[in-house]
Amino acid sequence: MRCARRCCTSLRPANAPPNPARRRSSGNMITAQEASDYGLVSRVIPDAEGAAPSSGVLEAALKLAEEIASKGRLASIAAKEAVNTGA
């Protein structure tokens, strides 16, 4: 797999199922665990028992937002730029 700028390559995770590109392009729904195995998501948030399905996701998002907001503004801007440019 090559990055968008075609300057580097990365290996598929050892636990990734065979031929994930074909699976992704099939249009079939995949589970959260499969998305994690393919590297499409950074983490999977389990549903809280007895709560609305999105409540765990909202809590995790708010916690991440607080963590990002606690950092310096310039550091956050630089990190976002690095992610967006692939640096």
PyMOL commands that set and color helices and strands:
alter all, ss='L'
color gray80, all
select helices_A, chain A and resi 20-25+32-38+55-70+73-85
alter helices_A, ss='H'
color red, helices_A
deselect
rebuild
show_as cartoon
